[in-house]
Amino acid sequence: MVMETKDTMDAIISLCKRRGFIFQGSEIYGGLAGVYDFGPRGVELLNNIKRLWWKANVYDKENYFGLDSGMFKHPRTWEASGHVGGFSDPLAECRTCNTRVRVDKELAAIGINADEKMSEQKLNELFDENRDKLKCPKCGEKNFSQVRSFNLLVKSNLGDFTSEGNEPVYLPGEACQGIYLNYKNIVNSMSPKVPFGVAQIGKAFRNEISPRNFLFRTREFEQADTQYFIRPHENKDAFEVIKKERWNWYVTLGIQESKLRFKQHENLVFYAKDAWDIEYEFPSGFDEIEGVHDRSDYDLTQHQTFSGIDLSYIDQETGEKYIPWILETSMGLGRVFLAVLCDAYHEDEMDGETRVVLKLKPELAPVLCAVSPLLKNKPELVAKAREVYAALKKEFGRVMWDDNSNIGKRYRRQDEIGTPFCITVDFETLEGDTKDTVTVRMRDTGQQLRIKTNDLVDFINSYEIL
C-alpha cells in the first residue's frame, strides 16, 4: 500500500503515541513544544540503538574509550568552543502577532537556497528580496522585522554562578565538549597511543526558535559522539575510513541503503577541514541524521588557550609533542530513532486484512517475543505458557506476556510494535506427538512453525545478534 508522505508521517506519529513509543512532553498541561518523552516501547528501542552503537564504537574497536561527562561545565567551556559568540540561528519576528521564524528555513520553504551559516547581512538581503513571498505561519501577514541572530544556548543557574557579576552557566549545546575537557585525563589515566578514540552518549539542549518535524528538531535531545585523536595532517585516509564505517553501521540496523546518502557541506565553518552529513530519506525528504567532521586541532587548541593548561600529546617513544587533530562523528539519537521507525513502518495485507507492521531487526525490537496461552481461561494452558514465558524472560529479558483478546488481535498488536516472534501454547503443546512444542508465528511472513520448547532459545538466537 502506497501512502502520501504526510499521511505516512502522521500515521507513524499516531502509532508512536498509541503503542507507547513517544509522548508529547508535559501533555497534561497542554504540551511543551520541542520536548518529547520516550514511552515504554520507545525507551526499549532507543536503548537497543544505543547498545548497538556502543558495541560498534567501543567494544568492537581497539584503542577506543567510553566516557560519561557531567552535564554542567565551566562557563568558559562555551566561550572556548565558540558557542557563546557564534552559536545562533537567523531569526525574524512577525510584527503583527510576534511569531518568531527561522529565516533560512522560511526561505528554503519557497525554494531559496539559504544556509544558516550565511552571514546575517546576506540573509537579510535574501529576506528583503523575497518578503512579498513570505507569510507568517501563524497569522498569514507579511510584516516581518529585520533578521537578527538568536543564540541557541540555554542558560541555567548553578550555585555561586547565579550571583551578580559572575559568568552565566549553560546547559550543554552539544555533548562532545565533555570529551575535549577530559582529553588530558584520558591520556594520563589510560596511556593511549595516537590514534585513539573516545565515545560518549550525552544530552544536549538548544533553544530552538521553531521546533519542527516531530523528533527531528527538538529542544532537548541526545547525541552519540566519537572523537578520534590523530597525528596532525594524517586526516584524509582516516576520515574516509570513518565515513565508510558509519555508513555501514546504518545498514546493519536494517535501514535500506537506497534511503541513505552522503552530502558534503558547501559552507564549512572556519575551523573545519571537511564535513559530511549522512542523510536519510524521511517522508518529508532527505535530511541529516549524522555528521562526520574533520575538526583539525581547533578544539584542543581553543581549550588550551582559554584554560592555560598544556593539552599537547607527547609520544613516549619518540618524544614528539603536538596537539592532536580530531575527526568527529556526531549522531542525533532522536533522528536515528525516527529514521529506524520510518524505515520499518509498513502497511500490507495478511490473511485478507490490512495490517500495520514495524519490520524491525530482532536486535532492535522493543519486544523480542510475546508468549500467550491460546485460551486464558484454561489453567493447564496458562500454566505451561507461564513456564515458557519465565524461561525466555530469564534468557532474553525483552519478553512480553500477552493474553488479552483473541489470538488474531494479539498478532496485530504485536505486529504494530515490531515483535518478531509470537509464541503460543495450545492444546498440542500438552499431549500427543506434539507434546512440548509450541506455535511460533513469524512477524514478517505470518508463517507458523512448530518448535520444541527446549529449542526455542536456539531458534530465537539464530535470528538475534545479542
C-alpha positions in Angstrom: 0.0 0.0 0.0 1.4 3.4 -1.0 0.7 6.3 1.2 1.2 10.1 0.7 4.3 11.3 2.6 2.3 13.5 5.0 -0.1 10.6 5.7 2.8 8.3 6.4 4.4 10.7 8.9 1.0 11.3 10.6 0.4 7.5 10.8 3.9 7.0 12.4 3.3 9.8 14.9 -0.1 8.3 15.8 1.4 4.8 16.2 4.1 6.2 18.5 1.5 7.5 20.9 -1.0 4.6 20.6 1.6 1.9 21.2 3.8 3.7 23.8 6.8 4.8 21.8 6.7 8.6 22.1 4.6 11.0 24.2 4.4 14.8 23.9 6.3 16.4 26.8 4.1 17.7 29.7 1.0 16.8 27.7 -1.4 17.1 30.6 -0.5 20.8 30.8 -1.0 21.3 27.1 2.4 20.1 26.0 5.8 21.7 25.7 7.0 22.5 22.2 10.1 20.6 21.1 10.2 18.3 24.1 9.2 14.6 23.8 9.2 11.7 26.3 10.1 8.1 25.3 7.4 5.7 26.4 7.8 2.0 27.5 8.3 0.8 23.9 10.2 3.8 22.8 12.8 3.6 25.6 13.5 0.0 24.7 14.0 0.8 21.0 16.2 3.8 22.0 18.3 1.7 24.4 18.8 -1.0 21.7 20.1 1.6 19.3 22.4 2.9 22.0 23.6 -0.6 22.8 24.4 -1.4 19.2 26.2 2.0 18.7 28.3 1.5 21.9 29.2 -2.0 20.7 30.3 -0.8 17.3 32.2 2.2 18.6 33.8 0.9 21.9 33.7 -2.9 22.2 34.4 -3.7 18.6 37.3 -1.3 18.3 40.8 -1.2 19.6 42.0 1.9 21.5 38.5 3.5 21.9 37.4 4.5 25.3 33.9 5.3 26.8 33.0 8.5 28.7 30.0 9.9 30.5 30.8 13.5 31.4 28.8 15.8 33.6 26.1 18.0 32.1 27.2 21.2 33.8 30.5 22.6 32.6 32.6 25.6 33.5 31.2 28.7 31.7 34.5 29.3 29.8 33.9 25.9 28.1 31.3 27.5 25.9 33.4 30.6 25.2 36.3 28.5 24.1 34.0 26.3 21.9 32.6 29.4 20.2 29.0 28.8 21.3 28.7 32.0 23.3 29.7 34.2 20.4 28.7 32.1 17.3 26.0 29.5 18.2 22.9 31.1 16.7 20.1 30.9 14.3 18.9 33.7 12.0 15.5 35.0 13.4 12.8 37.3 12.2 9.7 38.3 14.1 6.2 38.9 12.8 5.3 42.5 13.8 1.6 41.6 13.8 1.5 38.5 16.1 5.1 38.3 17.4 5.6 34.8 16.0 9.3 34.1 15.5 10.6 32.2 12.4 13.9 30.7 11.3 14.8 32.8 8.3 16.9 30.2 6.5 14.0 27.6 6.8 11.4 30.0 5.6 13.5 30.9 2.6 14.2 27.3 1.9 10.5 26.5 2.0 9.9 28.8 -1.0 12.9 27.4 -2.9 15.5 30.0 -2.0 18.9 28.4 -1.3 19.7 29.9 2.2 22.1 28.3 4.6 22.2 29.0 8.3 26.0 29.6 8.0 25.5 32.6 5.7 26.3 36.0 7.2 23.5 38.0 8.8 23.9 40.6 6.1 23.5 38.1 3.2 20.4 36.5 4.9 18.9 40.0 5.4 19.4 40.7 1.7 17.7 37.5 0.6 14.9 38.0 3.1 14.3 41.6 1.9 14.3 40.4 -1.8 11.6 37.8 -1.1 9.4 39.4 1.6 6.5 39.5 -0.8 6.5 35.7 -0.9 6.8 35.1 2.8 3.8 34.8 5.1 3.7 34.4 8.9 2.9 30.8 9.6 0.5 31.9 12.3 -1.4 34.9 11.2 -0.6 35.0 7.4 0.7 38.6 7.4 3.8 39.8 5.5 5.1 42.0 8.2 8.4 40.9 9.5 11.3 42.5 11.4 14.8 42.5 10.2 16.9 39.4 10.6 18.9 39.0 13.8 21.0 36.3 15.4 19.4 34.3 18.2 21.7 32.4 20.5 20.7 28.8 21.0 22.4 28.1 24.3 20.0 27.5 27.2 21.0 29.5 30.4 20.8 27.9 33.8 21.6 28.6 37.4 24.3 26.8 39.4 25.5 27.6 42.9 27.6 30.7 43.2 27.5 31.4 39.4 23.9 32.8 39.9 25.2 35.8 41.9 25.5 39.1 40.2 28.8 39.7 38.3 29.7 36.1 37.7 29.6 34.2 34.4 26.3 32.5 33.5 26.2 28.7 33.2 24.6 26.9 30.3 23.1 23.5 29.6 25.2 21.8 27.0 24.7 23.0 23.5 26.4 19.8 22.3 27.6 16.7 24.2 31.1 16.5 22.7 32.7 19.2 24.8 33.0 16.8 27.7 35.3 14.7 25.7 37.7 17.6 25.0 37.6 18.7 28.6 38.6 15.1 29.7 41.1 14.5 26.9 44.1 15.1 29.2 42.6 12.9 32.0 42.1 10.1 29.5 45.7 10.4 28.2 47.1 10.4 31.7 44.9 7.5 33.0 44.7 5.2 30.0 48.1 5.9 28.3 46.6 5.5 24.8 48.8 5.7 21.7 47.7 8.1 19.0 45.4 7.4 17.1 42.8 6.7 19.7 39.1 7.5 20.1 36.6 8.5 22.8 32.9 7.7 22.6 30.1 9.3 24.6 26.3 9.4 24.7 25.0 12.6 26.3 22.2 15.2 26.5 22.2 18.5 24.6 19.8 21.4 24.7 19.1 24.1 22.2 16.7 27.0 22.5 15.2 26.3 19.1 13.1 29.1 17.6 10.7 26.8 15.9 10.9 23.1 16.8 9.5 21.0 14.0 9.1 17.7 12.3 8.4 15.6 15.4 11.7 14.2 16.8 13.8 15.8 14.1 14.3 19.3 15.6 13.8 19.4 19.4 14.9 21.5 22.3 16.2 18.5 24.3 17.9 15.6 22.7 20.7 13.0 23.0 23.8 12.8 20.9 26.1 9.8 20.3 29.6 11.2 19.5 33.0 9.8 18.8 36.2 12.0 18.8 39.2 10.3 17.1 42.5 11.9 18.0 45.1 11.6 15.3 48.5 13.0 14.4 48.4 16.3 12.5 47.9 16.1 8.8 47.1 12.3 9.0 43.4 13.0 8.5 42.4 12.2 4.9 42.6 8.4 4.8 41.3 8.0 8.4 38.4 10.3 7.5 37.4 8.1 4.6 37.6 5.0 6.8 35.3 6.6 9.4 32.8 7.7 6.8 32.5 4.2 5.4 32.2 2.7 8.9 29.4 5.0 9.8 27.5 4.3 6.6 27.8 0.5 7.1 26.5 0.8 10.7 23.2 2.1 9.5 22.9 -0.8 7.0 23.4 -3.2 9.9 20.4 -1.6 11.6 18.3 -2.8 8.6 18.0 0.6 7.0 17.7 0.5 3.2 20.8 1.8 1.5 18.6 3.4 -1.2 17.3 5.7 1.5 20.7 6.9 2.7 23.1 9.4 1.1 26.2 11.4 1.9 26.1 15.2 1.5 29.2 17.3 1.7 29.0 20.7 3.4 29.3 23.5 1.0 29.8 26.2 3.6 32.4 25.0 6.1 32.8 26.5 9.5 36.1 28.3 9.8 37.9 25.5 11.7 36.7 22.5 9.7 38.9 20.9 7.0 36.0 18.8 5.7 32.4 17.9 6.8 29.8 15.4 5.5 26.3 14.6 6.6 24.7 11.1 6.4 21.1 11.8 5.3 18.1 9.6 5.5 15.0 10.0 3.2 12.2 10.7 5.7 8.7 11.0 4.4 9.4 14.8 4.1 12.6 14.2 2.1 16.3 13.7 2.8 17.7 15.3 6.0 20.7 14.8 8.3 20.9 12.1 10.9 24.7 12.2 11.5 27.6 14.5 10.8 31.2 13.4 10.1 33.6 16.2 10.7 37.3 16.9 10.3 37.8 19.5 13.0 41.6 19.8 12.7 43.3 21.0 16.0 40.7 23.7 16.7 39.0 22.3 19.8 42.1 21.3 21.9 43.9 24.5 20.9 40.9 26.6 22.0 40.6 24.9 25.4 44.4 25.1 25.9 44.2 28.8 25.2 41.2 29.5 27.4 42.3 27.2 30.3 46.0 27.8 30.3 46.6 24.1 30.5 49.0 22.4 28.1 46.9 19.8 26.1 49.8 18.6 23.9 50.3 14.9 23.4 53.8 13.6 23.9 54.8 10.4 22.1 56.6 8.3 24.7 58.7 6.5 22.1 59.9 9.5 20.0 59.4 12.4 22.4 57.4 14.3 19.7 55.0 16.8 21.1 51.9 18.1 19.3 48.2 19.0 19.6 46.2 16.1 18.0 43.8 16.7 15.3 40.2 15.4 15.7 37.9 13.5 13.4 34.3 13.6 14.8 31.2 11.6 14.3 28.0 13.1 15.9 24.7 11.3 15.7 21.3 12.6 16.9 19.7 9.7 18.6 16.2 11.0 18.2 16.7 11.4 14.5 18.1 7.9 14.1 15.2 6.6 16.2 12.8 8.3 13.8 14.7 7.0 10.7 14.6 3.4 12.1 10.8 3.8 12.7 10.2 5.3 9.2 12.2 2.6 7.5 10.5 -0.2 9.5 6.9 1.1 9.1 4.8 -0.9 6.6 1.2 -1.4 5.7 0.4 -4.6 4.0 -2.3 -7.3 3.7 -2.2 -10.6 5.6 -5.0 -13.2 5.8 -7.2 -10.8 3.8 -6.8 -7.9 6.3 -4.8 -4.7 6.2 -2.2 -4.5 9.0 0.4 -2.1 10.3 3.7 -3.7 11.0 7.2 -2.5 12.1 9.7 -4.7 10.4 12.4 -4.0 12.9 15.5 -6.2 13.1 15.2 -8.6 16.1 18.1 -6.9 18.0 16.2 -3.5 17.8 12.7 -4.7 18.6 11.3 -3.4 21.9 9.8 -6.8 22.5 11.8 -9.8 21.1 9.0 -12.3 21.6 5.5 -12.4 23.1 4.2 -15.6 24.9 0.5 -16.4 25.0 -1.8 -19.3 26.1 -4.3 -20.0 23.3 -7.1 -19.5 25.8 -6.6 -17.7 29.0 -9.5 -19.5 30.8 -7.8 -22.9 30.5 -5.5 -23.3 33.6 -3.4 -26.0 32.0 -2.5 -23.8 29.0 -1.8 -20.8 31.2 0.5 -22.8 33.5 2.5 -24.1 30.6 2.6 -20.7 28.9 3.9 -19.2 32.1 6.6 -21.8 32.3 7.7 -20.9 28.7 7.5 -17.2 29.4 9.6 -17.4 32.5 12.4 -19.4 30.7 12.5 -17.0 27.8 12.3 -13.9 30.1 15.3 -15.2 32.0 17.3 -15.7 28.8 16.4 -12.6 26.8 14.7 -10.1 29.1 12.7 -8.4 26.3 9.8 -10.9 26.5 6.1 -10.0 26.9 3.2 -11.9 28.4 0.1 -11.4 26.2 -3.3 -13.0 26.9 -5.5 -10.0 26.0 -8.3 -10.6 23.4 -8.2 -13.3 20.7 -5.1 -14.7 19.1 -5.6 -12.7 15.8 -5.8 -9.4 17.7 -2.7 -10.3 19.7 -0.8 -10.9 16.5 -1.9 -7.5 15.0 -1.0 -5.7 18.3 2.5 -7.3 18.3 3.0 -6.5 14.6 2.4 -2.8 15.4 5.2 -2.8 18.0 7.6 -4.8 15.8 7.7 -8.1 17.8 9.5 -10.7 15.6 8.1 -13.8 17.3 4.7 -14.7 18.8 4.8 -17.9 20.8 1.5 -19.7 21.5 0.9 -22.6 23.9 -2.0 -24.6 22.6 -3.6 -28.0 23.3 -1.0 -29.6 21.0 1.7 -28.5 23.5 0.2 -30.6 26.2 -0.3 -34.0 24.6 0.3 -36.5 21.8 3.2 -36.5 19.3 3.4 -32.7 19.5 3.8 -32.5 23.3 6.2 -29.9 24.5 6.1 -28.0 21.2 4.7 -24.5 20.7 3.5 -22.5 17.7 5.9 -19.7 16.7 4.4 -17.2 14.4 6.8 -15.1 12.3 6.0 -11.4 12.1 7.1 -10.6 8.6 5.6 -13.6 6.8 2.9 -14.8 9.1 4.4 -18.3 8.8 3.6 -20.6 11.8 6.2 -23.2 12.9 6.1 -26.0 15.5 9.2 -25.7 17.7 10.1 -27.8 20.7 10.1 -25.7 23.8 13.7 -26.8 24.5 14.8 -25.5 21.2 13.2 -22.0 21.5 16.3 -20.2 22.8 18.5 -21.6 20.0 15.8 -20.8 17.4 15.5 -17.2 18.5 19.2 -16.8 18.8 19.6 -17.8 15.2 17.8 -14.6 14.3 19.0 -12.4 17.2 22.5 -10.8 17.4 22.9 -10.3 21.2 
